[in-house]
Amino acid sequence: HIEAPVNSNSLDYCPYTFDGALYFTSNRSNLKPTYEKALTTEELLSELNQVANGKSRIYYVKWED
């Protein structure tokens, strides 16, 4: 187990170390579960295109074995 900010309350998986870095995949999301008002198309696309959108992304941090 690795503490935050590496581990999160989302699905974090496939850790791999290489050349002083820890690479891992995560489904982190900053999307709100609900919105107070309907979003415009532009607002919705902006939300969905942010990095932490719940889709699997590869992250890395400096790491010493």
N, C-alpha and C positions, 0 to 999 in steps of 0.2 A: 504494500500500500504506500502510495506517495501522497503527501498532503497537498492541499490547494496551494497554488493555483493550477498545478498539473492535474490532479484528480478534481472532478467536479460532480455535481449531482446529475449530470447527463451521462450518457453512455460514452466511456473513454476506453479505447481498445487499441490493439496492435502496436504496443510499444517497441521501439527499436533504437539502439544506440549506435552512433557512427561518428567518428571524427570529432569527439567532444560535444556531441549534441544528442539529446533524447528527442526522437520523433514519435508522435502518437496521433491517432485519429480520435476525433470527438464529435459528438452531435450537439454541442453547446448551442444555446439559443438565447438571444435577447428579445425575441418577439414576445409581445404581450399576448396572454391567452384570450383577452377580449379587448375591444376598443369602445370608447364612449360614443363615437359616431362612425358612420360608414366612411371608409377611406376612399379618396379619389383613386383613379387608376395610377396616377403618378405616385401617390403616397403608398399605395399597396406595393408597387414595384420597388420603391425605395426600401420598404421594410423587407421584402423578400430577397433583395440583392445585397443586404448587409452581410458581413462575414459570418457572424454568429446567428445563422438563420435556421438552425436545427438540421441542416444537411451535413453529412459527414465532411469534415475538413481536416487537413493535416496541419498539426502544430509542431513547433519545436522549441526547446529551451536548451541553454548551455548545460552540459552534463559531464561530470567526471565519474568514471567507473569506480 
